[in-house]
Amino acid sequence: MQDERIIFLDSNIVIYAYRNDEKNKQQKAKQLFAEKNVVISTQVLQETANTLYRKFKTDLHTIGSLLKECVRNVTTLHINTQETVIKACAIAERYQYSFYDSLIIAAALEAGCQILYSEDMHHNMMIEGQLTILNPFI
């Protein structure tokens, strides 16, 4: 039943898929993109663009092309709404995550995901009895 699961990719996983400086992490990130039911959010696109531009000095034309490719490679692009933001506030308060990590979690929950892959959050943490956060590099 592994094919039935819906996974959400945090921006750090997306960035590894497009960077060549850590080959093992790049390979794992690309494997996650190849799964059947993959979700990212508009926030993930924004964070990816910002990181590629500021940290890696990638030009904006290349970033635009990478973002288009990224969206083509996922099953669903979750668009954050007012409800997503409000849910993020409740998650931040309950689980003590930052607001922006909570926004990622809220989007994953709204999209019906069972797994959220992130390098930056607590590995193996269960959220709302529905979503497990996993670090794919452990």
C-alpha positions as CSV (number, residue, x, y, z in Angstrom):
1,M,0.0,0.0,0.0
2,Q,3.0,2.3,-0.1
3,D,1.8,3.6,-3.5
4,E,-1.3,5.0,-1.8
5,R,0.5,7.3,0.6
6,I,0.7,11.0,-0.1
7,I,4.0,12.7,0.7
8,F,4.9,16.4,1.1
9,L,8.4,17.7,0.3
10,D,9.8,20.6,2.3
11,S,11.8,23.2,0.5
12,N,15.2,21.8,1.7
13,I,14.4,18.5,-0.1
14,V,13.5,20.3,-3.3
15,I,16.7,22.3,-3.2
16,Y,18.8,19.2,-2.8
17,A,17.2,17.8,-5.9
18,Y,18.5,20.7,-7.9
19,R,21.9,21.2,-6.4
20,N,25.0,19.2,-7.3
21,D,27.1,19.8,-4.2
22,E,25.8,16.9,-2.2
23,K,25.3,14.0,-4.5
24,N,23.9,11.5,-2.0
25,K,21.3,13.9,-0.8
26,Q,20.5,14.9,-4.4
27,Q,19.9,11.3,-5.4
28,K,17.6,10.7,-2.4
29,A,15.7,13.9,-3.1
30,K,15.2,12.9,-6.8
31,Q,13.9,9.5,-5.6
32,L,11.3,11.2,-3.5
33,F,10.2,13.4,-6.4
34,A,9.7,10.1,-8.4
35,E,7.1,8.7,-6.0
36,K,3.5,8.6,-7.1
37,N,1.7,11.1,-4.8
38,V,4.0,14.1,-4.2
39,V,2.8,17.4,-2.9
40,I,4.5,20.7,-2.5
41,S,3.0,24.1,-1.6
42,T,3.4,27.6,-3.0
43,Q,5.5,28.4,0.1
44,V,7.9,25.6,-1.0
45,L,8.3,27.3,-4.3
46,Q,8.9,30.7,-2.7
47,E,11.5,29.4,-0.2
48,T,13.2,27.4,-3.0
49,A,13.5,30.5,-5.2
50,N,14.7,32.7,-2.3
51,T,17.4,30.1,-1.3
52,L,18.6,29.5,-4.8
53,Y,18.9,33.3,-5.4
54,R,20.3,34.4,-2.1
55,K,22.4,31.5,-1.0
56,F,23.5,29.9,-4.3
57,K,23.5,33.1,-6.4
58,T,21.4,31.4,-9.1
59,D,20.1,33.7,-11.8
60,L,16.4,34.4,-11.9
61,H,15.8,33.0,-15.4
62,T,17.3,29.6,-14.2
63,I,15.3,29.8,-11.0
64,G,12.1,30.3,-13.1
65,S,12.9,27.3,-15.2
66,L,13.7,25.1,-12.2
67,L,10.4,26.1,-10.5
68,K,8.4,25.2,-13.6
69,E,10.2,21.8,-13.8
70,C,9.5,21.3,-10.1
71,V,5.8,21.8,-10.5
72,R,5.7,19.5,-13.5
73,N,7.4,16.8,-11.3
74,V,4.8,16.8,-8.5
75,T,1.3,15.5,-8.4
76,T,-0.2,18.5,-6.5
77,L,0.7,22.1,-5.9
78,H,-1.1,23.1,-2.7
79,I,-2.0,26.7,-2.7
80,N,-1.9,28.2,0.8
81,T,-5.1,30.0,1.9
82,Q,-6.3,32.0,4.8
83,E,-7.3,28.7,6.5
84,T,-3.8,27.4,6.0
85,V,-2.3,30.4,7.8
86,I,-4.7,30.1,10.7
87,K,-4.1,26.4,11.0
88,A,-0.3,27.1,11.0
89,C,-0.8,29.4,14.0
90,A,-2.5,26.6,16.0
91,I,0.2,24.1,15.0
92,A,3.0,26.5,16.0
93,E,1.3,27.0,19.4
94,R,0.7,23.3,20.0
95,Y,3.9,21.8,18.7
96,Q,6.3,24.8,19.2
97,Y,7.5,24.9,15.6
98,S,8.3,28.2,13.9
99,F,5.5,29.8,12.0
100,Y,7.0,29.0,8.6
101,D,7.6,25.3,9.5
102,S,4.0,25.2,10.9
103,L,2.8,26.6,7.6
104,I,4.5,23.7,5.8
105,I,2.9,21.3,8.2
106,A,-0.5,22.9,7.8
107,A,-0.3,22.6,4.0
108,A,0.7,19.0,4.3
109,L,-2.2,18.2,6.5
110,E,-4.7,20.1,4.3
111,A,-3.4,18.1,1.3
112,G,-4.0,14.8,3.1
113,C,-0.4,13.8,3.3
114,Q,0.8,11.0,5.6
115,I,4.5,11.9,5.4
116,L,6.3,15.2,5.4
117,Y,9.9,14.9,4.3
118,S,12.1,17.6,5.9
119,E,15.7,17.8,7.0
120,D,15.0,20.6,9.4
121,M,12.1,19.3,11.6
122,H,11.9,16.6,14.4
123,H,12.4,13.2,12.8
124,N,9.6,10.7,13.4
125,M,7.3,13.2,15.0
126,M,3.6,12.6,14.5
127,I,1.3,15.6,13.9
128,E,-2.4,15.5,14.6
129,G,-2.4,11.7,14.4
130,Q,-2.1,11.9,10.6
131,L,1.2,13.3,9.5
132,T,4.7,11.8,10.3
133,I,7.7,14.0,9.8
134,L,10.7,12.1,8.4
135,N,14.2,13.1,7.6
136,P,15.0,11.1,4.5
137,F,18.8,11.5,5.0
138,I,18.9,9.6,8.4
